[in-house]
């Protein structure tokens, strides 16, 4: 809990600091933009005055050098129009396209949207000078957007870093709890095995003792599963038919008689690399989910197919089915359709099959109120 509190506290602090930094930079950029835009306005007003004075002195007196220098130093694109909107002179536009009236009209429209015109009078005529923002000012306009995107990316990286740290911490916690659970189960298991040995020496029905021993072995298998969480499991060349059959038979013997079970296989011996306990856990999860989907009444069929490329395990039920839109979602941690449950069974099964055994697990088909078929695939050795 202390880690989570620290995580959210640091996260809020970083977001607040980034917000303050962005606000200050945006405010400073806006101030600089307004100042720069005002400076361009002053330059264009000087340009208009120079143009007006030269227009009123067509003979270009000797004292016109300053005006000529102002005109030659201006780099801001501009267009002059008559009072009725007819385009006249233009400056600092694309020389290759400036003879095209459509190009000039488009540029004039942009200039009208960006800046107010400057009025000039010479030789008894009134004209307007429209101008466009300089390239530097245009780039400055997009600077805040680029800055926000960069800071957004920065925040996303920070979030992913802290989120991964949080998940790693939680994984350590769950792994530690799983291993501790396995350790705690070990003590009563040893005692139960001793009691089974004593019972065998008593005058009891040995079938009952066998069933008790099977349940004790089952508890031992569950403890071994929990002890393997968080570590890379060891895979051994195993007959997958035998391992699948053992789990299948155990669950069948302890399920309601209203559920019928059928087991099919193309071969009695199909060897592949498996971790027996973890693979058995997957089969158990799928069969238990099938029983829940049928509410304890229906048919479950498990088939093993041995093709040239794959070993396929198909588990079918006659339950309520899964909507096609949920075929992928059911394998995500926390997803469950049950009133009670953590939604970890299928997520864990997917990890065991795909991460540890390099196989595949997916919903092969499903129809609402008719049933579902899950498929597991392993590549042949």
C-alpha positions as CSV (number, residue, x, y, z in Angstrom):
1,X,0.0,0.0,0.0
2,X,2.9,2.4,0.8
3,X,4.2,1.8,-2.7
4,X,0.9,2.7,-4.3
5,X,0.6,5.8,-2.2
6,X,4.1,6.9,-3.2
7,X,3.3,6.0,-6.8
8,X,0.2,8.2,-7.0
9,X,1.9,11.0,-5.0
10,X,4.9,11.2,-7.3
11,X,2.6,10.8,-10.3
12,X,0.5,13.8,-9.3
13,X,3.6,15.9,-8.5
14,X,5.1,15.2,-11.9
15,X,1.9,16.0,-13.7
16,X,1.6,19.3,-11.7
17,X,5.2,20.3,-12.5
18,X,4.7,19.5,-16.2
19,X,1.5,21.5,-16.2
20,X,3.3,24.5,-14.6
21,X,6.2,24.2,-17.1
22,X,3.8,24.0,-20.1
23,X,1.8,27.0,-18.8
24,X,4.9,29.1,-18.4
25,X,6.3,28.2,-21.8
26,X,3.0,28.7,-23.6
27,X,2.5,32.1,-21.8
28,X,6.1,33.1,-22.7
29,X,5.6,31.9,-26.3
30,X,2.3,33.8,-26.6
31,X,4.0,37.0,-25.3
32,X,6.9,36.6,-27.8
33,X,4.4,35.9,-30.6
34,X,2.5,39.1,-29.9
35,X,5.6,41.2,-29.7
36,X,7.0,39.7,-32.9
37,X,3.7,40.2,-34.6
38,X,3.6,43.8,-33.4
39,X,7.2,44.3,-34.7
40,X,6.2,43.0,-38.1
41,X,3.2,45.4,-38.1
42,X,5.6,48.3,-37.5
43,X,7.9,47.1,-40.3
44,X,5.0,46.9,-42.7
45,X,3.8,50.4,-41.6
46,X,7.3,51.7,-42.4
47,X,7.2,49.8,-45.7
48,X,3.8,51.5,-46.5
49,X,5.1,54.9,-45.6
50,X,8.1,54.4,-47.8
51,X,6.0,53.1,-50.6
52,X,3.6,56.0,-50.3
53,X,6.4,58.6,-50.3
54,X,8.1,57.0,-53.3
55,X,4.7,56.9,-55.1
56,X,4.2,60.6,-54.4
57,X,7.7,61.4,-55.7
58,X,8.0,59.5,-59.0
59,X,11.2,61.3,-59.9
60,X,13.0,59.6,-56.9
61,X,14.8,62.5,-55.3
62,X,18.2,62.1,-53.8
63,X,16.7,62.0,-50.3
64,X,14.7,58.9,-51.1
65,X,17.6,56.6,-50.2
66,X,16.1,55.7,-46.8
67,X,12.7,54.8,-48.3
68,X,14.4,52.7,-51.0
69,X,16.4,50.9,-48.3
70,X,13.2,50.2,-46.3
71,X,11.6,48.7,-49.5
72,X,14.6,46.5,-50.3
73,X,15.0,45.2,-46.7
74,X,11.4,44.1,-46.4
75,X,11.1,40.3,-46.5
76,X,7.4,40.0,-45.5
77,X,5.1,38.8,-48.3
78,X,2.6,41.5,-49.2
79,X,0.0,42.5,-51.9
80,X,-1.4,45.9,-52.6
81,X,-5.0,46.3,-53.9
82,X,-7.1,49.2,-55.1
83,X,-10.1,50.4,-53.1
84,X,-12.4,48.1,-55.2
85,X,-10.2,45.0,-54.5
86,X,-8.2,44.8,-57.7
87,X,-4.8,43.3,-57.1
88,X,-1.8,45.6,-57.9
89,X,1.8,45.1,-56.8
90,X,3.1,42.2,-54.8
91,X,6.4,41.6,-53.0
92,X,8.2,38.6,-51.6
93,X,6.0,35.9,-53.1
94,X,7.0,32.8,-55.1
95,X,8.4,34.3,-58.3
96,X,7.5,31.3,-60.3
97,X,3.8,31.5,-59.4
98,X,3.3,35.2,-58.8
99,X,2.0,35.6,-62.4
100,X,-0.9,33.2,-61.7
101,X,-4.0,35.2,-60.6
102,X,-5.4,32.2,-58.8
103,X,-2.2,32.0,-56.7
104,X,-2.3,35.7,-55.9
105,X,-6.0,35.5,-55.0
106,X,-5.3,32.7,-52.6
107,X,-2.4,34.5,-51.0
108,X,-4.6,37.6,-50.6
109,X,-7.3,35.6,-48.9
110,X,-4.7,34.3,-46.4
111,X,-3.3,37.8,-45.8
112,X,-6.8,39.2,-45.1
113,X,-7.4,36.4,-42.5
114,X,-4.1,37.1,-40.8
115,X,-3.7,40.8,-40.6
116,X,-5.6,44.1,-40.9
117,X,-4.6,46.1,-44.1
118,X,-2.6,49.2,-44.1
119,X,-4.1,52.2,-46.0
120,X,-1.8,54.3,-48.2
121,X,-2.5,57.4,-50.5
122,X,-0.4,58.6,-53.3
123,X,-1.1,60.6,-56.5
124,X,-4.7,61.0,-55.3
125,X,-5.4,57.3,-55.1
126,X,-6.2,55.2,-52.1
127,X,-4.8,51.6,-51.8
128,X,-4.6,48.9,-49.2
129,X,-1.5,46.8,-48.4
130,X,-2.2,43.3,-47.1
131,X,0.6,41.2,-45.7
132,X,1.2,37.7,-44.5
133,X,2.9,36.5,-41.4
134,X,6.6,35.8,-42.0
135,X,7.9,32.3,-42.1
136,X,9.4,32.6,-38.7
137,X,6.2,33.8,-37.2
138,X,4.3,31.0,-38.9
139,X,6.7,28.5,-37.4
140,X,6.3,30.1,-34.0
141,X,2.6,29.6,-34.3
142,X,3.1,25.8,-34.4
143,X,5.7,25.7,-31.7
144,X,3.3,25.4,-28.7
145,X,1.6,22.4,-30.5
146,X,4.9,20.7,-31.0
147,X,5.8,21.5,-27.4
148,X,2.6,20.0,-26.1
149,X,3.1,16.9,-28.2
150,X,6.6,16.4,-26.9
151,X,5.6,16.9,-23.2
152,X,2.6,14.6,-23.8
153,X,5.0,11.9,-25.1
154,X,7.3,12.7,-22.0
155,X,4.3,12.2,-19.7
156,X,3.3,9.0,-21.5
157,X,6.8,7.6,-21.0
158,X,6.7,8.5,-17.3
159,X,3.3,6.9,-16.9
160,X,4.4,3.7,-18.6
161,X,7.6,3.6,-16.4
162,X,5.7,4.0,-13.2
163,X,2.9,1.7,-14.3
164,X,5.4,-1.0,-15.2
165,X,7.0,-0.5,-11.8
166,X,3.6,-0.8,-10.1
167,X,2.8,-4.0,-12.1
168,X,6.3,-5.5,-11.3
169,X,5.7,-4.7,-7.6
170,X,2.3,-6.4,-7.7
171,X,3.7,-9.4,-9.6
172,X,6.4,-9.8,-6.9
173,X,3.6,-9.6,-4.2
174,X,1.5,-12.2,-5.9
175,X,4.5,-14.5,-6.6
176,X,5.5,-14.2,-3.0
177,X,2.0,-15.0,-1.8
178,X,1.7,-18.0,-4.2
179,X,5.1,-19.4,-3.0
180,X,4.1,-18.8,0.7
181,X,0.8,-20.6,0.1
182,X,2.6,-23.6,-1.4
183,X,5.0,-23.6,1.5
184,X,2.1,-23.5,4.1
185,X,0.2,-26.2,2.3
186,X,3.2,-28.5,2.5
187,X,3.0,-29.1,6.2
188,X,-0.5,-30.4,6.4
189,X,0.1,-32.4,3.2
190,X,2.9,-34.3,4.8
191,X,0.6,-35.1,7.8
192,X,-2.2,-36.2,5.5
193,X,0.1,-38.6,3.7
194,X,1.1,-40.1,7.0
195,X,-2.6,-40.6,7.9
196,X,-3.2,-42.3,4.5
197,X,-0.5,-44.7,5.4
198,X,-2.1,-45.4,8.8
199,X,-5.5,-45.9,7.2
200,X,-4.1,-48.5,4.8
201,X,-3.2,-50.6,7.7
202,X,-6.7,-50.4,9.2
203,X,-9.6,-52.7,8.3
204,X,-11.2,-50.2,5.9
205,X,-12.6,-50.3,2.4
206,X,-9.4,-49.6,0.3
207,X,-11.4,-47.8,-2.4
208,X,-12.1,-45.0,0.1
209,X,-8.5,-44.8,1.1
210,X,-7.5,-44.7,-2.6
211,X,-9.9,-41.7,-3.2
212,X,-8.5,-39.9,-0.1
213,X,-5.0,-40.5,-1.4
214,X,-6.0,-39.2,-4.8
215,X,-7.2,-36.0,-3.2
216,X,-4.0,-35.6,-1.2
217,X,-2.0,-36.0,-4.4
218,X,-4.3,-33.4,-5.9
219,X,-3.4,-31.0,-3.1
220,X,0.3,-31.8,-3.7
221,X,-0.1,-31.0,-7.4
222,X,-1.8,-27.6,-6.5
223,X,1.0,-26.8,-4.1
224,X,3.5,-27.5,-6.8
225,X,1.7,-25.3,-9.3
226,X,1.8,-22.3,-6.9
227,X,5.4,-22.9,-6.1
228,X,6.2,-22.6,-9.8
229,X,4.6,-19.2,-10.2
230,X,7.2,-16.5,-11.1
231,X,9.9,-19.0,-12.2
232,X,10.5,-20.5,-15.6
233,X,9.0,-24.1,-15.5
234,X,11.0,-27.1,-16.6
235,X,9.5,-28.9,-19.7
236,X,9.9,-32.6,-20.2
237,X,9.1,-35.0,-23.0
238,X,5.7,-36.3,-21.9
239,X,2.8,-38.3,-23.2
240,X,0.2,-35.5,-23.4
241,X,-2.6,-38.1,-23.7
242,X,-1.9,-39.6,-20.3
243,X,-1.5,-36.2,-18.6
244,X,-4.8,-34.9,-20.1
245,X,-6.6,-38.1,-19.3
246,X,-5.5,-38.0,-15.6
247,X,-6.9,-34.5,-15.1
248,X,-10.0,-35.3,-17.1
249,X,-10.8,-38.4,-15.1
250,X,-10.2,-36.7,-11.8
251,X,-12.7,-33.9,-12.6
252,X,-15.2,-36.4,-14.0
253,X,-15.2,-38.5,-10.9
254,X,-15.9,-35.4,-8.7
255,X,-18.5,-33.7,-10.9
256,X,-22.3,-33.9,-11.0
257,X,-23.9,-37.0,-12.6
258,X,-25.9,-34.5,-14.7
259,X,-22.8,-33.7,-16.6
260,X,-21.7,-36.3,-19.1
261,X,-18.0,-36.5,-20.1
262,X,-16.5,-38.0,-23.3
263,X,-12.8,-38.3,-24.1
264,X,-11.4,-39.0,-27.7
265,X,-7.9,-39.3,-29.0
266,X,-6.4,-40.2,-32.4
267,X,-3.4,-41.9,-30.7
268,X,-2.8,-43.3,-27.2
269,X,0.8,-42.0,-27.1
270,X,1.6,-38.5,-28.3
271,X,4.8,-37.1,-26.9
272,X,5.6,-33.4,-26.6
273,X,7.5,-31.1,-24.2
274,X,5.3,-30.3,-21.2
275,X,5.3,-29.1,-17.7
276,X,2.7,-31.6,-16.3
277,X,1.4,-29.6,-13.4
278,X,0.9,-26.3,-15.3
279,X,-0.6,-28.0,-18.4
280,X,-3.0,-30.0,-16.1
281,X,-3.9,-26.6,-14.5
282,X,-5.0,-25.3,-18.0
283,X,-7.1,-28.4,-18.7
284,X,-8.7,-28.1,-15.2
285,X,-9.5,-24.4,-15.8
286,X,-11.2,-25.1,-19.1
287,X,-13.2,-28.0,-17.9
288,X,-14.4,-26.1,-14.8
289,X,-15.3,-23.1,-16.9
290,X,-17.3,-25.5,-19.2
291,X,-19.2,-26.9,-16.1
292,X,-19.9,-23.4,-14.9
293,X,-21.2,-22.3,-18.4
294,X,-23.6,-25.3,-18.4
295,X,-24.6,-24.7,-14.7
296,X,-23.7,-28.3,-14.0
297,X,-26.0,-29.8,-16.7
298,X,-24.8,-30.8,-20.2
299,X,-22.1,-32.5,-22.1
300,X,-18.3,-32.0,-22.2
301,X,-16.2,-33.5,-24.9
302,X,-12.4,-33.5,-24.9
303,X,-10.6,-34.6,-28.1
304,X,-6.9,-34.8,-28.9
305,X,-5.9,-34.7,-32.5
306,X,-2.4,-35.6,-33.8
307,X,-1.7,-34.0,-37.2
308,X,1.5,-33.7,-39.1
309,X,2.2,-30.1,-37.8
310,X,0.2,-29.7,-34.6
311,X,-1.1,-31.5,-31.5
312,X,-4.6,-30.1,-31.0
313,X,-6.7,-30.4,-27.8
314,X,-10.4,-29.4,-28.3
315,X,-12.6,-28.9,-25.3
316,X,-16.3,-28.5,-26.1
317,X,-19.4,-27.9,-23.9
318,X,-23.1,-27.3,-24.4
319,X,-23.2,-24.2,-22.2
320,X,-24.5,-20.6,-22.7
321,X,-21.8,-19.7,-25.3
322,X,-19.6,-16.6,-25.6
323,X,-20.3,-13.5,-27.8
324,X,-17.9,-13.2,-30.7
325,X,-16.9,-9.7,-29.5
326,X,-15.6,-11.3,-26.3
327,X,-13.4,-14.0,-27.8
328,X,-10.2,-12.0,-27.0
329,X,-11.4,-10.2,-23.9
330,X,-12.0,-13.4,-21.9
331,X,-8.2,-14.0,-21.8
332,X,-7.5,-10.6,-20.2
333,X,-6.8,-10.5,-16.5
334,X,-9.9,-9.5,-14.4
335,X,-12.5,-10.4,-17.1
336,X,-15.2,-12.7,-15.7
337,X,-18.9,-13.4,-16.3
338,X,-19.3,-15.0,-12.9
339,X,-20.7,-13.3,-9.8
340,X,-17.8,-14.6,-7.9
341,X,-14.4,-14.9,-9.3
342,X,-11.2,-12.9,-10.1
343,X,-11.1,-13.5,-13.8
344,X,-7.6,-15.0,-13.7
345,X,-8.2,-18.6,-14.9
346,X,-8.2,-18.0,-18.7
347,X,-5.5,-15.3,-18.4
348,X,-3.3,-17.7,-16.5
349,X,-4.0,-20.5,-19.0
350,X,-3.0,-18.3,-21.9
351,X,0.3,-17.4,-20.2
352,X,1.0,-21.1,-19.5
353,X,0.3,-22.2,-23.0
354,X,1.7,-19.3,-25.0
355,X,4.6,-18.0,-22.9
356,X,5.8,-21.2,-21.3
357,X,4.9,-23.8,-23.9
358,X,5.1,-21.6,-27.0
359,X,1.6,-22.9,-28.1
360,X,-1.7,-21.3,-28.8
361,X,-5.0,-21.2,-27.0
362,X,-8.2,-19.6,-28.4
363,X,-11.9,-19.9,-28.9
364,X,-12.4,-22.0,-32.0
365,X,-16.1,-21.5,-32.1
366,X,-19.0,-20.5,-29.9
367,X,-22.8,-20.0,-30.3
368,X,-25.0,-18.4,-27.7
369,X,-27.1,-21.0,-25.8
370,X,-25.5,-23.8,-27.8
371,X,-21.9,-24.1,-26.5
372,X,-18.3,-23.3,-26.9
373,X,-15.1,-25.0,-28.2
374,X,-11.7,-24.0,-26.9
375,X,-8.7,-25.1,-28.9
376,X,-5.1,-25.6,-27.7
377,X,-2.3,-26.1,-30.2
378,X,1.2,-27.3,-29.7
379,X,3.8,-27.6,-32.4
380,X,5.1,-31.1,-32.9
381,X,8.6,-31.8,-31.4
